[in-house]
Amino acid sequence: MDIVSSVTYSEVMETYLRDHPVERAHEANTNRDGAENLERAEKSLGCWWHVRLSRADVLGITLPWHLSEGGRLELVPRTGLTVAEAAARVRDGGARWTEANPCCAAKLELLRQAPLTAVYLSTSPVPHDHYADLRVRNGLIHLDGLHRTLAWELSHRLPEEARLDAYLAGTPQTRPTGTTPPVAHGEERA
């Protein structure tokens, strides 16, 4: 992961809503859920970074519980899976998984050719039922972009080098040289 810069929550939301309008008319629009996750991350972690991810970084993102858009086969159990593990689950499930989860499968198919837009992450789970039982409690945790990251991995489009934009809530384990960590929500800089 390459750290580009610290950013404000308003910058993150502006980018998110530009790319993922909550009122967009399409089947199973989950953009409102993503916006709510960003708000949860702001309230619980309070600082944001613009980062760039490689394929290896994306494959290690922890995904929360996902029931496949109302499908019959759970994509991600309550304990979580990485993007790599969830992609393997889709590949291994083949036609059976696709038939059992038509809405989720349609999203994955549509997004295989979609532009590589920013994904949204946090350094720890946000306070929500879908994150409550995650085994992983820190690292790169999904806030928004589950279907996109899976579709891009399934179609072999993830960049090997750190070129995929992402916004990360919380303080990353490393910072660019010479930078000061952003001020957390409710704190003052000395």
C-alpha positions, -999 to 999 in steps of 0.1 A, spaced: 0 0 0 13 34 -9 0 64 11 -7 94 -10 -20 120 15 -43 127 44 -78 138 33 -109 151 50 -141 132 55 -159 157 33 -135 150 4 -141 112 9 -179 116 9 -177 139 -22 -158 113 -41 -180 85 -29 -213 102 -38 -200 113 -72 -191 77 -81 -219 60 -61 -251 81 -59 -274 68 -32 -304 75 -53 -291 57 -84 -319 35 -99 -306 0 -102 -315 -34 -88 -303 -38 -52 -286 -4 -49 -264 -7 -18 -248 28 -22 -267 40 9 -252 12 29 -218 22 17 -224 59 27 -236 48 61 -204 27 66 -183 58 57 -202 77 84 -197 50 109 -159 50 101 -158 88 105 -175 86 139 -154 57 152 -120 64 136 -121 100 126 -92 104 102 -88 95 65 -61 87 41 -59 85 3 -39 54 -5 -31 33 -35 -34 -5 -35 -18 -33 -53 -35 -66 -62 -18 -82 -32 -33 -54 -9 -68 -59 -24 -67 -97 -20 -59 -92 17 -89 -69 24 -112 -84 50 -148 -85 39 -178 -86 64 -208 -108 63 -225 -109 29 -256 -130 20 -252 -124 -17 -279 -98 -23 -306 -120 -9 -294 -151 -26 -295 -186 -12 -257 -192 -7 -238 -170 17 -208 -154 0 -190 -142 32 -197 -158 66 -201 -137 97 -164 -144 106 -153 -127 74 -132 -137 44 -105 -119 24 -112 -108 -11 -90 -137 -23 -110 -163 -3 -144 -149 -15 -132 -149 -51 -122 -185 -47 -156 -193 -33 -173 -177 -64 -149 -196 -87 -154 -229 -69 -192 -224 -67 -194 -220 -105 -229 -223 -120 -244 -235 -88 -233 -203 -70 -245 -181 -99 -279 -198 -100 -284 -195 -62 -273 -158 -62 -286 -142 -94 -285 -106 -82 -250 -108 -67 -238 -127 -98 -253 -100 -121 -234 -73 -102 -202 -92 -105 -207 -97 -142 -216 -60 -148 -186 -48 -127 -160 -70 -145 -156 -43 -171 -164 -13 -149 -138 14 -144 -114 9 -115 -129 34 -91 -118 40 -55 -127 15 -28 -133 24 8 -117 8 38 -110 11 75 -82 0 98 -107 -18 121 -143 -30 119 -170 -4 121 -198 -7 147 -224 -26 128 -239 -61 130 -222 -73 97 -188 -66 113 -195 -78 148 -181 -113 144 -151 -107 122 -121 -127 132 -98 -100 119 -99 -68 141 -73 -47 123 -57 -43 89 -76 -34 57 -113 -38 64 -140 -33 37 -164 -4 39 -175 -2 3 -164 -20 -29 -170 -57 -22 -185 -65 -56 -161 -43 -75 -130 -59 -59 -143 -94 -64 -153 -87 -100 -119 -71 -108 -101 -101 -93 -123 -126 -111 -116 -108 -144 -78 -105 -137 -79 -66 -138 -64 -57 -104 -31 -39 -109 0 -58 -96 16 -24 -85 0 0 -61 -23 19 -85 -59 13 -73 -71 44 -54 -87 38 -20 -97 58 10 -88 45 44 -103 55 77 -80 52 107 -43 56 110 -24 32 87 6 13 100 30 34 80 30 70 69 48 89 41 81 104 54 77 139 68 39 138 72 19 144 103 -10 121 111 -44 138 105 -63 151 135 -88 126 147 -124 136 151 -128 157 183 -91 162 189 -69 192 186 -35 193 171 -8 205 195 
